[in-house]
Amino acid sequence: MKATELETKRFDKALDEILDLFNNLERDDPIIHFGDDVIENIERAKKKYGDDMVDEKINTVVREMLSWLDLDDIDGEEEGNNEEEDDT
């Protein structure tokens, strides 16, 4: 690829900016931390039944499980850990 000295400098500067943006990305933690065995079974199920069907089934199960919990007093954007409640 031929480039002038000016084009090379512009490309280097743009590449540096892209790398800087990449290095400063916020870590994306998963909402649910599945065990290795569960991940393996999900991958196997997706190979057999397809991504869409497995995603739909998992969402259905999780939606049902969450419906058993009283979440009305929690704001959707509220952060925190309610597991720190005192049992005494």
N, C-alpha and C positions, 0 to 999 in steps of 0.2 A: 504494500500500500504506500503510495507516494503522498507526501505531505510537505508543505512548506514549514519553515521553522516556526512561524506564527501559528499555523494549524497544530503543530506538534505541541507547542506550549499551551494552547487552548484545550487540546485533548487531555494533556497531563493535568491541567487545573481542574477540568471537569471530572476526571477520574478520581482525583484527590477528594473532591467534594462528595462524590458518590460513596467512596470508601468511608469518609467521615460520617455521612448520614447513616450508612450501614452499621458502623461501629457504635453509634449512639442510639440505635433502635432500642425501644423498651422491650424487655423480655416478655414473651407471650406465654404465660403459664396456663396449662389446660385447666378447665373448670373441674373436671373429674380426673383423678389420678387412678387409672385402672391398673390392676396387677398384671404382671407379665403373662400369666396364664390366661387372663381374660382377653388381653390384647391379641394373644395368639389365636384364641378361639374366634374372636371377632374377624380377624384376617382370614381364617379358614372359612368362616360362614360367608364372608363377602365373596370369596372365590367361588363358592358353591351356589349361593343364591343371588349374588349381585349387591353392589353398594346400596342402591336405593331401598331394596327390601330390608336389608339388615338395619340400615339407619332408621327406617320407619318403625321396625319392631323395637329397637332399643329406645327410641323416643316414646313409643306407646307405653313400654314398661316403666320408664322413668317418670313420665307424666302421671301414670296411675299411682306409683309409689309416692310422688310428691303430693298428690291429692289427699293422702292420708295425714299429712302434716298441717298443723294450724299455722299458716303463714300470713294471715290477714293483718297482723300487727307489725309486719316488717315492710319497710319501704323498698321497692325494687332496686334503688340506687344506693341503699344503705350498706356500708361496709362494716365488718366487725366479725367477731367470733362469739357466738352465743354458747359455746361449750364451756365457758369459764364460769358458769353459774355455780353458786355455792350450794352444796347439798346438805348443809347443817341446819 
